[in-house]
C-alpha cells in the first residue's frame, strides 16, 4: 500500500504542476499518520495512513513520490 500511495501522490503532484494558474496550493490535513483525523472515522476502530510521515514519524515512500514529482521539470 505504501508504494501505491507513493505512485498516487506522485501522479497528483505532476497534474498539479501542469496547471500552476489553476491549482495554487495543496494542503495536507495533518503532519503524520498517528494524528490523522481519518483514524476512527467514519468507522470506529479503523486506522488510516494518508499522510507523508508514518506513525513512527519517519518519512514514507509517499514523500518520495511527491519530491520526485516536484524535482521533475
VEXLUMDO-306334 format. One record per atom (N, C-alpha, C, O): y, z, x; residue number from 1; atom name. Coordinates in nm, 3 decimals, decimal comma, always signed. Layout:
<r c2="Y" c3="Z" c1="X" seq="NUM" atom="CA"/>
...
This chain:
<r c2="-0,119" c3="+0,000" c1="+0,081" seq="1" atom="N"/>
<r c2="+0,000" c3="+0,000" c1="+0,000" seq="1" atom="CA"/>
<r c2="+0,126" c3="+0,000" c1="+0,086" seq="1" atom="C"/>
<r c2="+0,227" c3="-0,061" c1="+0,050" seq="1" atom="O"/>
<r c2="+0,120" c3="+0,068" c1="+0,199" seq="2" atom="N"/>
<r c2="+0,239" c3="+0,075" c1="+0,285" seq="2" atom="CA"/>
<r c2="+0,277" c3="-0,063" c1="+0,338" seq="2" atom="C"/>
<r c2="+0,395" c3="-0,097" c1="+0,345" seq="2" atom="O"/>
<r c2="+0,178" c3="-0,143" c1="+0,374" seq="3" atom="N"/>
<r c2="+0,207" c3="-0,278" c1="+0,423" seq="3" atom="CA"/>
<r c2="+0,259" c3="-0,368" c1="+0,311" seq="3" atom="C"/>
<r c2="+0,348" c3="-0,450" c1="+0,333" seq="3" atom="O"/>
<r c2="+0,204" c3="-0,352" c1="+0,192" seq="4" atom="N"/>
<r c2="+0,252" c3="-0,430" c1="+0,077" seq="4" atom="CA"/>
<r c2="+0,397" c3="-0,392" c1="+0,046" seq="4" atom="C"/>
<r c2="+0,479" c3="-0,479" c1="+0,016" seq="4" atom="O"/>
<r c2="+0,428" c3="-0,264" c1="+0,054" seq="5" atom="N"/>
<r c2="+0,565" c3="-0,219" c1="+0,031" seq="5" atom="CA"/>
<r c2="+0,659" c3="-0,278" c1="+0,138" seq="5" atom="C"/>
<r c2="+0,770" c3="-0,318" c1="+0,106" seq="5" atom="O"/>
<r c2="+0,615" c3="-0,283" c1="+0,261" seq="6" atom="N"/>
<r c2="+0,697" c3="-0,339" c1="+0,369" seq="6" atom="CA"/>
<r c2="+0,726" c3="-0,486" c1="+0,343" seq="6" atom="C"/>
<r c2="+0,840" c3="-0,531" c1="+0,360" seq="6" atom="O"/>
<r c2="+0,625" c3="-0,562" c1="+0,303" seq="7" atom="N"/>
<r c2="+0,647" c3="-0,704" c1="+0,272" seq="7" atom="CA"/>
<r c2="+0,741" c3="-0,721" c1="+0,153" seq="7" atom="C"/>
<r c2="+0,829" c3="-0,807" c1="+0,155" seq="7" atom="O"/>
<r c2="+0,723" c3="-0,640" c1="+0,050" seq="8" atom="N"/>
<r c2="+0,805" c3="-0,647" c1="-0,071" seq="8" atom="CA"/>
<r c2="+0,951" c3="-0,616" c1="-0,039" seq="8" atom="C"/>
<r c2="+1,041" c3="-0,691" c1="-0,079" seq="8" atom="O"/>
<r c2="+0,976" c3="-0,507" c1="+0,032" seq="9" atom="N"/>
<r c2="+1,114" c3="-0,472" c1="+0,068" seq="9" atom="CA"/>
<r c2="+1,176" c3="-0,578" c1="+0,158" seq="9" atom="C"/>
<r c2="+1,295" c3="-0,609" c1="+0,145" seq="9" atom="O"/>
<r c2="+1,096" c3="-0,634" c1="+0,250" seq="10" atom="N"/>
<r c2="+1,146" c3="-0,741" c1="+0,335" seq="10" atom="CA"/>
<r c2="+1,190" c3="-0,861" c1="+0,252" seq="10" atom="C"/>
<r c2="+1,296" c3="-0,918" c1="+0,277" seq="10" atom="O"/>
<r c2="+1,108" c3="-0,899" c1="+0,153" seq="11" atom="N"/>
<r c2="+1,145" c3="-1,012" c1="+0,066" seq="11" atom="CA"/>
<r c2="+1,272" c3="-0,981" c1="-0,013" seq="11" atom="C"/>
<r c2="+1,359" c3="-1,066" c1="-0,025" seq="11" atom="O"/>
<r c2="+1,281" c3="-0,862" c1="-0,065" seq="12" atom="N"/>
<r c2="+1,400" c3="-0,824" c1="-0,142" seq="12" atom="CA"/>
<r c2="+1,525" c3="-0,837" c1="-0,055" seq="12" atom="C"/>
<r c2="+1,625" c3="-0,894" c1="-0,098" seq="12" atom="O"/>
<r c2="+1,520" c3="-0,784" c1="+0,065" seq="13" atom="N"/>
<r c2="+1,639" c3="-0,789" c1="+0,151" seq="13" atom="CA"/>
<r c2="+1,671" c3="-0,929" c1="+0,199" seq="13" atom="C"/>
<r c2="+1,789" c3="-0,961" c1="+0,219" seq="13" atom="O"/>
<r c2="+1,571" c3="-1,014" c1="+0,217" seq="14" atom="N"/>
<r c2="+1,600" c3="-1,154" c1="+0,251" seq="14" atom="CA"/>
<r c2="+1,673" c3="-1,224" c1="+0,137" seq="14" atom="C"/>
<r c2="+1,764" c3="-1,302" c1="+0,162" seq="14" atom="O"/>
<r c2="+1,634" c3="-1,197" c1="+0,013" seq="15" atom="N"/>
<r c2="+1,704" c3="-1,254" c1="-0,102" seq="15" atom="CA"/>
<r c2="+1,847" c3="-1,200" c1="-0,110" seq="15" atom="C"/>
<r c2="+1,941" c3="-1,276" c1="-0,133" seq="15" atom="O"/>
<r c2="+1,863" c3="-1,070" c1="-0,091" seq="16" atom="N"/>
<r c2="+1,997" c3="-1,010" c1="-0,094" seq="16" atom="CA"/>
<r c2="+2,086" c3="-1,075" c1="+0,011" seq="16" atom="C"/>
<r c2="+2,203" c3="-1,104" c1="-0,016" seq="16" atom="O"/>
<r c2="+2,034" c3="-1,096" c1="+0,130" seq="17" atom="N"/>
<r c2="+2,114" c3="-1,154" c1="+0,237" seq="17" atom="CA"/>
<r c2="+2,152" c3="-1,299" c1="+0,211" seq="17" atom="C"/>
<r c2="+2,250" c3="-1,348" c1="+0,267" seq="17" atom="O"/>
<r c2="+2,077" c3="-1,369" c1="+0,129" seq="18" atom="N"/>
<r c2="+2,110" c3="-1,507" c1="+0,094" seq="18" atom="CA"/>
<r c2="+2,225" c3="-1,516" c1="-0,005" seq="18" atom="C"/>
<r c2="+2,281" c3="-1,624" c1="-0,025" seq="18" atom="O"/>
<r c2="+2,261" c3="-1,404" c1="-0,067" seq="19" atom="N"/>
<r c2="+2,365" c3="-1,402" c1="-0,170" seq="19" atom="CA"/>
<r c2="+2,469" c3="-1,294" c1="-0,141" seq="19" atom="C"/>
<r c2="+2,486" c3="-1,201" c1="-0,221" seq="19" atom="O"/>
<r c2="+2,539" c3="-1,304" c1="-0,029" seq="20" atom="N"/>
<r c2="+2,631" c3="-1,197" c1="+0,010" seq="20" atom="CA"/>
<r c2="+2,748" c3="-1,179" c1="-0,086" seq="20" atom="C"/>
<r c2="+2,801" c3="-1,068" c1="-0,096" seq="20" atom="O"/>
<r c2="+2,790" c3="-1,282" c1="-0,157" seq="21" atom="N"/>
<r c2="+2,900" c3="-1,267" c1="-0,251" seq="21" atom="CA"/>
<r c2="+2,858" c3="-1,209" c1="-0,384" seq="21" atom="C"/>
<r c2="+2,942" c3="-1,164" c1="-0,462" seq="21" atom="O"/>
<r c2="+2,728" c3="-1,209" c1="-0,411" seq="22" atom="N"/>
<r c2="+2,677" c3="-1,161" c1="-0,539" seq="22" atom="CA"/>
<r c2="+2,629" c3="-1,017" c1="-0,528" seq="22" atom="C"/>
<r c2="+2,665" c3="-0,932" c1="-0,609" seq="22" atom="O"/>
<r c2="+2,548" c3="-0,990" c1="-0,427" seq="23" atom="N"/>
<r c2="+2,496" c3="-0,855" c1="-0,404" seq="23" atom="CA"/>
<r c2="+2,575" c3="-0,795" c1="-0,289" seq="23" atom="C"/>
<r c2="+2,571" c3="-0,845" c1="-0,177" seq="23" atom="O"/>
<r c2="+2,645" c3="-0,688" c1="-0,317" seq="24" atom="N"/>
<r c2="+2,731" c3="-0,630" c1="-0,214" seq="24" atom="CA"/>
<r c2="+2,674" c3="-0,502" c1="-0,154" seq="24" atom="C"/>
<r c2="+2,722" c3="-0,456" c1="-0,050" seq="24" atom="O"/>
<r c2="+2,573" c3="-0,444" c1="-0,218" seq="25" atom="N"/>
<r c2="+2,512" c3="-0,323" c1="-0,162" seq="25" atom="CA"/>
<r c2="+2,376" c3="-0,297" c1="-0,226" seq="25" atom="C"/>
<r c2="+2,346" c3="-0,345" c1="-0,335" seq="25" atom="O"/>
<r c2="+2,297" c3="-0,221" c1="-0,156" seq="26" atom="N"/>
<r c2="+2,166" c3="-0,177" c1="-0,205" seq="26" atom="CA"/>
<r c2="+2,162" c3="-0,027" c1="-0,192" seq="26" atom="C"/>
<r c2="+2,198" c3="+0,028" c1="-0,088" seq="26" atom="O"/>
<r c2="+2,119" c3="+0,040" c1="-0,297" seq="27" atom="N"/>
<r c2="+2,114" c3="+0,186" c1="-0,297" seq="27" atom="CA"/>
<r c2="+1,970" c3="+0,233" c1="-0,310" seq="27" atom="C"/>
<r c2="+1,897" c3="+0,188" c1="-0,398" seq="27" atom="O"/>
<r c2="+1,929" c3="+0,323" c1="-0,223" seq="28" atom="N"/>
<r c2="+1,801" c3="+0,390" c1="-0,237" seq="28" atom="CA"/>
<r c2="+1,830" c3="+0,527" c1="-0,296" seq="28" atom="C"/>
<r c2="+1,918" c3="+0,599" c1="-0,248" seq="28" atom="O"/>
<r c2="+1,758" c3="+0,562" c1="-0,400" seq="29" atom="N"/>
<r c2="+1,782" c3="+0,688" c1="-0,471" seq="29" atom="CA"/>
<r c2="+1,700" c3="+0,800" c1="-0,409" seq="29" atom="C"/>
<r c2="+1,610" c3="+0,854" c1="-0,472" seq="29" atom="O"/>
<r c2="+1,733" c3="+0,833" c1="-0,287" seq="30" atom="N"/>
<r c2="+1,665" c3="+0,940" c1="-0,216" seq="30" atom="CA"/>
<r c2="+1,656" c3="+0,906" c1="-0,068" seq="30" atom="C"/>
<r c2="+1,686" c3="+0,795" c1="-0,027" seq="30" atom="O"/>
<r c2="+1,615" c3="+1,005" c1="+0,010" seq="31" atom="N"/>
<r c2="+1,605" c3="+0,983" c1="+0,154" seq="31" atom="CA"/>
<r c2="+1,461" c3="+0,973" c1="+0,202" seq="31" atom="C"/>
<r c2="+1,432" c3="+0,897" c1="+0,295" seq="31" atom="O"/>
<r c2="+1,370" c3="+1,048" c1="+0,139" seq="32" atom="N"/>
<r c2="+1,230" c3="+1,043" c1="+0,180" seq="32" atom="CA"/>
<r c2="+1,141" c3="+1,072" c1="+0,058" seq="32" atom="C"/>
<r c2="+1,187" c3="+1,125" c1="-0,043" seq="32" atom="O"/>
<r c2="+1,015" c3="+1,034" c1="+0,071" seq="33" atom="N"/>
<r c2="+0,924" c3="+1,039" c1="-0,043" seq="33" atom="CA"/>
<r c2="+0,903" c3="+1,179" c1="-0,100" seq="33" atom="C"/>
<r c2="+0,874" c3="+1,194" c1="-0,219" seq="33" atom="O"/>
<r c2="+0,916" c3="+1,281" c1="-0,017" seq="34" atom="N"/>
<r c2="+0,893" c3="+1,417" c1="-0,066" seq="34" atom="CA"/>
<r c2="+0,992" c3="+1,454" c1="-0,176" seq="34" atom="C"/>
<r c2="+0,957" c3="+1,529" c1="-0,267" seq="34" atom="O"/>
<r c2="+1,115" c3="+1,403" c1="-0,169" seq="35" atom="N"/>
<r c2="+1,217" c3="+1,440" c1="-0,268" seq="35" atom="CA"/>
<r c2="+1,244" c3="+1,329" c1="-0,369" seq="35" atom="C"/>
<r c2="+1,343" c3="+1,335" c1="-0,441" seq="35" atom="O"/>
<r c2="+1,158" c3="+1,229" c1="-0,377" seq="36" atom="N"/>
<r c2="+1,180" c3="+1,118" c1="-0,470" seq="36" atom="CA"/>
<r c2="+1,186" c3="+1,169" c1="-0,613" seq="36" atom="C"/>
<r c2="+1,103" c3="+1,250" c1="-0,655" seq="36" atom="O"/>
<r c2="+1,283" c3="+1,121" c1="-0,688" seq="37" atom="N"/>
<r c2="+1,296" c3="+1,159" c1="-0,828" seq="37" atom="CA"/>
<r c2="+1,181" c3="+1,100" c1="-0,911" seq="37" atom="C"/>
<r c2="+1,160" c3="+1,142" c1="-1,025" seq="37" atom="O"/>
<r c2="+1,108" c3="+1,004" c1="-0,856" seq="38" atom="N"/>
<r c2="+0,997" c3="+0,944" c1="-0,929" seq="38" atom="CA"/>
<r c2="+0,870" c3="+1,029" c1="-0,925" seq="38" atom="C"/>
<r c2="+0,776" c3="+1,003" c1="-1,001" seq="38" atom="O"/>
<r c2="+0,864" c3="+1,129" c1="-0,838" seq="39" atom="N"/>
<r c2="+0,748" c3="+1,217" c1="-0,838" seq="39" atom="CA"/>
<r c2="+0,744" c3="+1,294" c1="-0,970" seq="39" atom="C"/>
<r c2="+0,843" c3="+1,352" c1="-1,013" seq="39" atom="O"/>
<r c2="+0,628" c3="+1,292" c1="-1,032" seq="40" atom="N"/>
<r c2="+0,604" c3="+1,362" c1="-1,158" seq="40" atom="CA"/>
<r c2="+0,678" c3="+1,301" c1="-1,277" seq="40" atom="C"/>
<r c2="+0,688" c3="+1,363" c1="-1,383" seq="40" atom="O"/>
<r c2="+0,732" c3="+1,179" c1="-1,260" seq="41" atom="N"/>
<r c2="+0,798" c3="+1,112" c1="-1,372" seq="41" atom="CA"/>
<r c2="+0,754" c3="+0,968" c1="-1,376" seq="41" atom="C"/>
<r c2="+0,753" c3="+0,906" c1="-1,269" seq="41" atom="O"/>
<r c2="+0,719" c3="+0,911" c1="-1,481" seq="42" atom="N"/>
<r c2="+0,715" c3="+0,964" c1="-1,618" seq="42" atom="CA"/>
<r c2="+0,585" c3="+1,035" c1="-1,651" seq="42" atom="C"/>
<r c2="+0,564" c3="+1,074" c1="-1,766" seq="42" atom="O"/>
<r c2="+0,496" c3="+1,052" c1="-1,552" seq="43" atom="N"/>
<r c2="+0,368" c3="+1,115" c1="-1,576" seq="43" atom="CA"/>
<r c2="+0,358" c3="+1,241" c1="-1,492" seq="43" atom="C"/>
<r c2="+0,374" c3="+1,236" c1="-1,370" seq="43" atom="O"/>
<r c2="+0,332" c3="+1,354" c1="-1,555" seq="44" atom="N"/>
<r c2="+0,318" c3="+1,480" c1="-1,483" seq="44" atom="CA"/>
<r c2="+0,203" c3="+1,471" c1="-1,383" seq="44" atom="C"/>
<r c2="+0,096" c3="+1,422" c1="-1,417" seq="44" atom="O"/>
<r c2="+0,226" c3="+1,518" c1="-1,261" seq="45" atom="N"/>
<r c2="+0,124" c3="+1,519" c1="-1,159" seq="45" atom="CA"/>
<r c2="+0,115" c3="+1,391" c1="-1,075" seq="45" atom="C"/>
<r c2="+0,044" c3="+1,388" c1="-0,975" seq="45" atom="O"/>
<r c2="+0,188" c3="+1,287" c1="-1,116" seq="46" atom="N"/>
<r c2="+0,184" c3="+1,162" c1="-1,041" seq="46" atom="CA"/>
<r c2="+0,283" c3="+1,169" c1="-0,925" seq="46" atom="C"/>
<r c2="+0,392" c3="+1,223" c1="-0,940" seq="46" atom="O"/>
<r c2="+0,245" c3="+1,115" c1="-0,811" seq="47" atom="N"/>
<r c2="+0,339" c3="+1,105" c1="-0,699" seq="47" atom="CA"/>
<r c2="+0,376" c3="+0,959" c1="-0,680" seq="47" atom="C"/>
<r c2="+0,303" c3="+0,869" c1="-0,721" seq="47" atom="O"/>
<r c2="+0,489" c3="+0,938" c1="-0,618" seq="48" atom="N"/>
<r c2="+0,538" c3="+0,804" c1="-0,593" seq="48" atom="CA"/>
<r c2="+0,589" c3="+0,800" c1="-0,450" seq="48" atom="C"/>
<r c2="+0,631" c3="+0,902" c1="-0,396" seq="48" atom="O"/>
<r c2="+0,585" c3="+0,684" c1="-0,389" seq="49" atom="N"/>
<r c2="+0,622" c3="+0,670" c1="-0,249" seq="49" atom="CA"/>
<r c2="+0,716" c3="+0,550" c1="-0,232" seq="49" atom="C"/>
<r c2="+0,681" c3="+0,454" c1="-0,164" seq="49" atom="O"/>
<r c2="+0,837" c3="+0,553" c1="-0,294" seq="50" atom="N"/>
<r c2="+0,922" c3="+0,435" c1="-0,297" seq="50" atom="CA"/>
<r c2="+1,021" c3="+0,420" c1="-0,182" seq="50" atom="C"/>
<r c2="+1,086" c3="+0,317" c1="-0,171" seq="50" atom="O"/>
<r c2="+1,033" c3="+0,520" c1="-0,098" seq="51" atom="N"/>
<r c2="+1,144" c3="+0,520" c1="-0,002" seq="51" atom="CA"/>
<r c2="+1,101" c3="+0,476" c1="+0,138" seq="51" atom="C"/>
<r c2="+0,984" c3="+0,448" c1="+0,162" seq="51" atom="O"/>
<r c2="+1,197" c3="+0,471" c1="+0,228" seq="52" atom="N"/>
<r c2="+1,174" c3="+0,418" c1="+0,362" seq="52" atom="CA"/>
<r c2="+1,118" c3="+0,520" c1="+0,461" seq="52" atom="C"/>
<r c2="+1,067" c3="+0,483" c1="+0,566" seq="52" atom="O"/>
<r c2="+1,127" c3="+0,647" c1="+0,426" seq="53" atom="N"/>
<r c2="+1,069" c3="+0,754" c1="+0,508" seq="53" atom="CA"/>
<r c2="+0,966" c3="+0,825" c1="+0,423" seq="53" atom="C"/>
<r c2="+0,987" c3="+0,847" c1="+0,304" seq="53" atom="O"/>
<r c2="+0,855" c3="+0,863" c1="+0,486" seq="54" atom="N"/>
<r c2="+0,745" c3="+0,926" c1="+0,414" seq="54" atom="CA"/>
<r c2="+0,767" c3="+1,074" c1="+0,393" seq="54" atom="C"/>
<r c2="+0,870" c3="+1,130" c1="+0,431" seq="54" atom="O"/>
<r c2="+0,668" c3="+1,136" c1="+0,331" seq="55" atom="N"/>
<r c2="+0,674" c3="+1,280" c1="+0,305" seq="55" atom="CA"/>
<r c2="+0,678" c3="+1,361" c1="+0,434" seq="55" atom="C"/>
<r c2="+0,725" c3="+1,474" c1="+0,435" seq="55" atom="O"/>
<r c2="+0,629" c3="+1,302" c1="+0,543" seq="56" atom="N"/>
<r c2="+0,630" c3="+1,368" c1="+0,673" seq="56" atom="CA"/>
<r c2="+0,760" c3="+1,343" c1="+0,749" seq="56" atom="C"/>
<r c2="+0,773" c3="+1,381" c1="+0,866" seq="56" atom="O"/>
<r c2="+0,856" c3="+1,278" c1="+0,683" seq="57" atom="N"/>
<r c2="+0,989" c3="+1,245" c1="+0,739" seq="57" atom="CA"/>
<r c2="+0,982" c3="+1,143" c1="+0,852" seq="57" atom="C"/>
<r c2="+1,076" c3="+1,131" c1="+0,931" seq="57" atom="O"/>
<r c2="+0,872" c3="+1,070" c1="+0,861" seq="58" atom="N"/>
<r c2="+0,860" c3="+0,964" c1="+0,961" seq="58" atom="CA"/>
<r c2="+0,885" c3="+0,830" c1="+0,895" seq="58" atom="C"/>
<r c2="+0,852" c3="+0,812" c1="+0,777" seq="58" atom="O"/>
<r c2="+0,943" c3="+0,734" c1="+0,968" seq="59" atom="N"/>
<r c2="+0,968" c3="+0,602" c1="+0,909" seq="59" atom="CA"/>
<r c2="+0,837" c3="+0,535" c1="+0,867" seq="59" atom="C"/>
<r c2="+0,735" c3="+0,544" c1="+0,936" seq="59" atom="O"/>
<r c2="+0,842" c3="+0,468" c1="+0,753" seq="60" atom="N"/>
<r c2="+0,727" c3="+0,395" c1="+0,701" seq="60" atom="CA"/>
<r c2="+0,739" c3="+0,247" c1="+0,738" seq="60" atom="C"/>
<r c2="+0,847" c3="+0,203" c1="+0,778" seq="60" atom="O"/>
<r c2="+0,631" c3="+0,171" c1="+0,726" seq="61" atom="N"/>
<r c2="+0,639" c3="+0,027" c1="+0,753" seq="61" atom="CA"/>
<r c2="+0,748" c3="-0,042" c1="+0,670" seq="61" atom="C"/>
<r c2="+0,801" c3="-0,145" c1="+0,712" seq="61" atom="O"/>
<r c2="+0,782" c3="+0,012" c1="+0,555" seq="62" atom="N"/>
<r c2="+0,887" c3="-0,046" c1="+0,471" seq="62" atom="CA"/>
<r c2="+1,020" c3="-0,050" c1="+0,545" seq="62" atom="C"/>
<r c2="+1,097" c3="-0,145" c1="+0,528" seq="62" atom="O"/>
<r c2="+1,049" c3="+0,050" c1="+0,626" seq="63" atom="N"/>
<r c2="+1,172" c3="+0,047" c1="+0,705" seq="63" atom="CA"/>
<r c2="+1,169" c3="-0,071" c1="+0,800" seq="63" atom="C"/>
<r c2="+1,271" c3="-0,138" c1="+0,817" seq="63" atom="O"/>
<r c2="+1,056" c3="-0,096" c1="+0,862" seq="64" atom="N"/>
<r c2="+1,042" c3="-0,211" c1="+0,950" seq="64" atom="CA"/>
<r c2="+1,064" c3="-0,342" c1="+0,876" seq="64" atom="C"/>
<r c2="+1,126" c3="-0,434" c1="+0,929" seq="64" atom="O"/>
<r c2="+1,012" c3="-0,350" c1="+0,753" seq="65" atom="N"/>
<r c2="+1,033" c3="-0,470" c1="+0,672" seq="65" atom="CA"/>
<r c2="+1,180" c3="-0,496" c1="+0,646" seq="65" atom="C"/>
<r c2="+1,226" c3="-0,610" c1="+0,654" seq="65" atom="O"/>
<r c2="+1,253" c3="-0,391" c1="+0,614" seq="66" atom="N"/>
<r c2="+1,397" c3="-0,403" c1="+0,589" seq="66" atom="CA"/>
<r c2="+1,470" c3="-0,441" c1="+0,717" seq="66" atom="C"/>
<r c2="+1,553" c3="-0,532" c1="+0,717" seq="66" atom="O"/>
<r c2="+1,439" c3="-0,373" c1="+0,826" seq="67" atom="N"/>
<r c2="+1,507" c3="-0,402" c1="+0,954" seq="67" atom="CA"/>
<r c2="+1,476" c3="-0,543" c1="+1,003" seq="67" atom="C"/>
<r c2="+1,564" c3="-0,610" c1="+1,057" seq="67" atom="O"/>
<r c2="+1,353" c3="-0,589" c1="+0,984" seq="68" atom="N"/>
<r c2="+1,319" c3="-0,727" c1="+1,022" seq="68" atom="CA"/>
<r c2="+1,400" c3="-0,827" c1="+0,942" seq="68" atom="C"/>
<r c2="+1,449" c3="-0,926" c1="+0,996" seq="68" atom="O"/>
<r c2="+1,414" c3="-0,802" c1="+0,812" seq="69" atom="N"/>
<r c2="+1,492" c3="-0,893" c1="+0,728" seq="69" atom="CA"/>
<r c2="+1,639" c3="-0,893" c1="+0,771" seq="69" atom="C"/>
<r c2="+1,702" c3="-0,999" c1="+0,773" seq="69" atom="O"/>
<r c2="+1,692" c3="-0,777" c1="+0,807" seq="70" atom="N"/>
<r c2="+1,832" c3="-0,769" c1="+0,848" seq="70" atom="CA"/>
<r c2="+1,855" c3="-0,833" c1="+0,984" seq="70" atom="C"/>
<r c2="+1,964" c3="-0,883" c1="+1,012" seq="70" atom="O"/>
<r c2="+1,752" c3="-0,834" c1="+1,069" seq="71" atom="N"/>
<r c2="+1,766" c3="-0,891" c1="+1,203" seq="71" atom="CA"/>
<r c2="+1,746" c3="-1,041" c1="+1,206" seq="71" atom="C"/>
<r c2="+1,783" c3="-1,107" c1="+1,304" seq="71" atom="O"/>
<r c2="+1,686" c3="-1,097" c1="+1,101" seq="72" atom="N"/>
<r c2="+1,658" c3="-1,240" c1="+1,096" seq="72" atom="CA"/>
<r c2="+1,781" c3="-1,315" c1="+1,047" seq="72" atom="C"/>
<r c2="+1,832" c3="-1,287" c1="+0,939" seq="72" atom="O"/>
<r c2="+1,830" c3="-1,410" c1="+1,128" seq="73" atom="N"/>
<r c2="+1,951" c3="-1,482" c1="+1,084" seq="73" atom="CA"/>
<r c2="+1,928" c3="-1,572" c1="+0,966" seq="73" atom="C"/>
<r c2="+2,021" c3="-1,638" c1="+0,920" seq="73" atom="O"/>
